[in-house]
Amino acid sequence: MAIDFTPDVMVCGAGCAGVVAALAAARRGAKTVLVERAGFAGGIITTVGLPFFDGIARKVDRKIVYRGIGLEFLIKMGVCKPGDDTVYAHNPVIRSIERFKILLDEMVSSEPTLQVLFHSFVAGVTTKGDRIDEVIVANKGGLQRFRPKTVIDCTGDADVAAWAGAPCETSPEYMPLTLHFRIGNVTNTPDLRQKARDVVVAAHKEGKLKNYYGPGMSFMFANDELYFHAIRVKADPLDPADLTRAEMQGRRDAWTMYELWKENVPGFENSYYITSGPYIGIRESRRLQGQYVLTEADIKEEKKFPDAVATGTWYLDLHPNYATTGSANVKPGGLGGLDGYQPDHYDIPYRSLLPKKISNLIVAGRCHSATRLAQSSSRVNATAMAMGEAAGTAAAMAREVKKSAQELDGRKVREALDQIHAGPFNG
Ligand SMILES: Cc1cc2nc3c(=O)[nH]c(=O)nc-3n(C[C@H](O)[C@H](O)[C@H](O)COP(=O)(O)OP(=O)(O)OC[C@H]3O[C@@H](n4cnc5c(N)ncnc54)[C@H](O)[C@@H]3O)c2cc1C
């Protein structure tokens, strides 16, 4: 099948932000290429196995704050119905990760101007003046060179932005990486959770587990199947060797927990380890330092921006790198106990998706331009999707009006989003 090497829009990373960005751009008629390192779209939801849509609704009354393609996903997954103003929780869950993969396959395949390349890693860029000239992709075709009009970086790690020379920020220490895993054929008992916790706490004291959370377990997908977000690995996700170590450590820790529970906790006797990952989850790495840097003060004051293109509503949610059985156990003032402030809802401006230097680049998702604490809220899934929708819409508009993403007026992007009911929440 012929590949379009000169698309209008190239979206790097088909995660929460990226898949929505590509759909939004293609729906406006832009010739779009979506490139993803995995063999499927969905990012954290499918690469890590995380079914939550945090940020879709505000906490106080579960009123939906983002009504675009992200909500369409929830409707198509049967979580809510068209026209609903509220959803059953502020962090609703889809019940099948595998069904979600297929839904995304169907949605991207039904856009005639959208081409998807899985198993394709964005590996580099070249620049000319203030523009990205080429995006270099490594896949089974070798090193392929694309020359898109506009690039959208939805890699989560701001790979494209950093390689193009756009200023980005990193942190001296990152939130822990987490491998999610599932254990089947478990019999629930009244003290299952407590016993599982006791085993993990003891293993930590004995040095068998360096770190853990919770064990963060729930019967999420079936009555006899446990889903865990118990793993915590301190690592630098931008260091390839350390990321490899983190994957191995996460797998080892998950298996250690499983073996200990099977041996020591009634209810786990006949259990079996279903799956992990397939990737360890990364909460933070690079953040763009763009035209506007969203701050925790903006979130707390719920500052209004004329160029608002997305709405956030999640709390300031920094996770610690030490062992904890739950939030009550987080040390005040320490990483993870830093804040926890719960906003009602707040604006995310178009300028926080724009780099300072590169005129044909938009950055959406967890690596958009924000302070570390602000990003601990704006990084969540549905908010990343809302940013992706804004980025895809803007990239298509840039082509229509023959301007660069940078020259576009963010207020016009907002108007375009409002017209398709995907604009920021008005209260
Ligand atoms: C362990 C963990 C638990 C979390 N819990 C929740 C939760 O309960 N609820 C919630 O809403 N949010 C949660 N979050 C936060 C949230 O999931 C992410 O911040 C969100 O996925 C951000 O979306 P994104 O599109 O920026 O990144 P992602 O969804 O991670 O998408 C990035 C995509 O880019 C691809 N990619 C990366 N680099 C390249 C490259 N160079 N070339 C090609 N493809 C590339 C990746 O494979 C991936 O598909 C959690 C995060 C983690 C790590």
PDBQT file of the ligand as one rigid body, heavy atoms in Angstrom, charges set to zero:
ROOT
HETATM    1  C1  LIG A 501       0.669   4.117  35.487  1.00  0.00    +0.000 C 
HETATM    2  C2  LIG A 501      -0.210   5.238  35.095  1.00  0.00    +0.000 A 
HETATM    3  C3  LIG A 501      -1.475   5.345  35.619  1.00  0.00    +0.000 A 
HETATM    4  C4  LIG A 501      -2.316   6.366  35.225  1.00  0.00    +0.000 A 
HETATM    5  N1  LIG A 501      -3.588   6.398  35.707  1.00  0.00    +0.000 NA
HETATM    6  C5  LIG A 501      -4.481   7.198  35.098  1.00  0.00    +0.000 A 
HETATM    7  C6  LIG A 501      -5.878   7.043  35.365  1.00  0.00    +0.000 A 
HETATM    8  O1  LIG A 501      -6.293   6.220  36.185  1.00  0.00    +0.000 OA
HETATM    9  N2  LIG A 501      -6.720   7.837  34.673  1.00  0.00    +0.000 N 
HETATM   10  C7  LIG A 501      -6.304   8.734  33.725  1.00  0.00    +0.000 A 
HETATM   11  O2  LIG A 501      -7.131   9.377  33.079  1.00  0.00    +0.000 OA
HETATM   12  N3  LIG A 501      -4.996   8.927  33.496  1.00  0.00    +0.000 NA
HETATM   13  C8  LIG A 501      -4.079   8.162  34.144  1.00  0.00    +0.000 A 
HETATM   14  N4  LIG A 501      -2.745   8.307  33.860  1.00  0.00    +0.000 N 
HETATM   15  C9  LIG A 501      -2.275   9.434  33.021  1.00  0.00    +0.000 C 
HETATM   16  C10 LIG A 501      -2.600   9.275  31.565  1.00  0.00    +0.000 C 
HETATM   17  O3  LIG A 501      -2.863   7.937  31.268  1.00  0.00    +0.000 OA
HETATM   18  C11 LIG A 501      -1.551   9.790  30.581  1.00  0.00    +0.000 C 
HETATM   19  O4  LIG A 501      -0.932  10.933  31.018  1.00  0.00    +0.000 OA
HETATM   20  C12 LIG A 501      -2.216   9.967  29.219  1.00  0.00    +0.000 C 
HETATM   21  O5  LIG A 501      -2.157   8.719  28.564  1.00  0.00    +0.000 OA
HETATM   22  C13 LIG A 501      -1.607  11.014  28.368  1.00  0.00    +0.000 C 
HETATM   23  O6  LIG A 501      -1.991  10.820  27.011  1.00  0.00    +0.000 OA
HETATM   24  P1  LIG A 501      -0.916  11.007  25.866  1.00  0.00    +0.000 P 
HETATM   25  O7  LIG A 501      -1.623  10.852  24.586  1.00  0.00    +0.000 OA
HETATM   26  O8  LIG A 501      -0.132  12.227  26.125  1.00  0.00    +0.000 OA
HETATM   27  O9  LIG A 501       0.107   9.796  26.075  1.00  0.00    +0.000 OA
HETATM   28  P2  LIG A 501      -0.097   8.261  25.755  1.00  0.00    +0.000 P 
HETATM   29  O10 LIG A 501      -1.512   7.854  25.912  1.00  0.00    +0.000 OA
HETATM   30  O11 LIG A 501       0.947   7.540  26.561  1.00  0.00    +0.000 OA
HETATM   31  O12 LIG A 501       0.278   8.158  24.220  1.00  0.00    +0.000 OA
HETATM   32  C14 LIG A 501       1.574   8.314  23.703  1.00  0.00    +0.000 C 
HETATM   33  C15 LIG A 501       1.682   7.412  22.473  1.00  0.00    +0.000 C 
HETATM   34  O13 LIG A 501       2.825   7.716  21.726  1.00  0.00    +0.000 OA
HETATM   35  C16 LIG A 501       3.502   6.526  21.374  1.00  0.00    +0.000 C 
HETATM   36  N5  LIG A 501       4.904   6.902  21.194  1.00  0.00    +0.000 N 
HETATM   37  C17 LIG A 501       5.752   7.386  22.120  1.00  0.00    +0.000 A 
HETATM   38  N6  LIG A 501       6.915   7.726  21.560  1.00  0.00    +0.000 NA
HETATM   39  C18 LIG A 501       6.810   7.424  20.247  1.00  0.00    +0.000 A 
HETATM   40  C19 LIG A 501       7.689   7.571  19.143  1.00  0.00    +0.000 A 
HETATM   41  N7  LIG A 501       8.919   8.117  19.279  1.00  0.00    +0.000 N 
HETATM   42  N8  LIG A 501       7.269   7.150  17.926  1.00  0.00    +0.000 NA
HETATM   43  C20 LIG A 501       6.028   6.607  17.757  1.00  0.00    +0.000 A 
HETATM   44  N9  LIG A 501       5.145   6.462  18.777  1.00  0.00    +0.000 NA
HETATM   45  C21 LIG A 501       5.540   6.887  20.003  1.00  0.00    +0.000 A 
HETATM   46  C22 LIG A 501       3.225   5.582  22.501  1.00  0.00    +0.000 C 
HETATM   47  O14 LIG A 501       3.362   4.227  22.135  1.00  0.00    +0.000 OA
HETATM   48  C23 LIG A 501       1.780   5.936  22.855  1.00  0.00    +0.000 C 
HETATM   49  O15 LIG A 501       0.851   5.204  22.100  1.00  0.00    +0.000 OA
HETATM   50  C24 LIG A 501      -1.866   7.318  34.281  1.00  0.00    +0.000 A 
HETATM   51  C25 LIG A 501      -0.580   7.235  33.762  1.00  0.00    +0.000 A 
HETATM   52  C26 LIG A 501       0.244   6.195  34.155  1.00  0.00    +0.000 A 
HETATM   53  C27 LIG A 501       1.590   6.077  33.549  1.00  0.00    +0.000 C 
ENDROOT
TORSDOF 0
